[in-house]
Amino acid sequence: MSEPQLSFTAFVLSLASTAAIHFGDLPDPVSGGRAEPNLDGAAQMIEILTLLDQKTRGNLTAEERQVLEQVLYELRLRYVEAKSGEKRIITP
């Protein structure tokens, strides 16, 4: 019996979930606990998704394109929020 094929959308959502774990928004799937935010890790996931966006341009279905664009938009907003929150903590 063969393994189910990973869809492009599932792949994008998997990368987005990894970014959410780095932000501390989702628990780590292994430990079950929420780790301290790792903004460098989250930024790296955003960079990977941005690269994916650039390299797949013109080769995606409308649905795949929409999912990728929405995920990138939300992660970029979340990153800005996290960075500004981080600054607020450092400078009261």
Buried (B, 14 or more C-beta within 10 A) or exposed (E): EEEEEEEBBEEBBEBBBBBBBBBBBBEEEEEEEEBEBBBEBBBBBBEEBBEBBEEBEEEBEEEBBEBBEEBBEEBBEBBEEBEEEEEEEEEE
